[in-house]
Amino acid sequence: TNAFSDAICQKLLRDSNSKSSEEGKSKFDSRRLIENAFTGLVWSGPIAHMWYGLLFGKLTVQIKDPIVSLVTQIILDALIFSPVTVSGYFAVRSVLEGSGFAGVKDKLKT
């Protein structure tokens, strides 16, 4: 889904830039698309698969009330998974872009 999302994003940005001026029209960045696809393959996909298996399995399966279970899942996802996955995404992308771990630090500051 990373590559699909990136393709849509690039198309939307290109279309919105072309309406404002012909000079601002950007080309489709295939390297960016490939890097996003690779990031999804080696980071986003595997970690999401493992996390949601754990979240819906061992972490919340014993909660009988569906509302309490849902709220617990949302809280755990926001507090545990989101920081880990976003940091990891920036790490993988920075390495692919060539800025290394210094780039990770810069991206996490903003």
Salt bridges, closest charged atoms under 4 A:
ASP6 OD1 - ARG32 NE 2.48
ASP15 OD2 - LYS11 NZ 2.84
GLU35 OE2 - ARG31 NE 2.84
GLU35 OE1 - ARG93 NH1 3.13
GLU97 OE2 - ARG93 NH2 3.33
GLU97 OE1 - LYS107 NZ 2.72
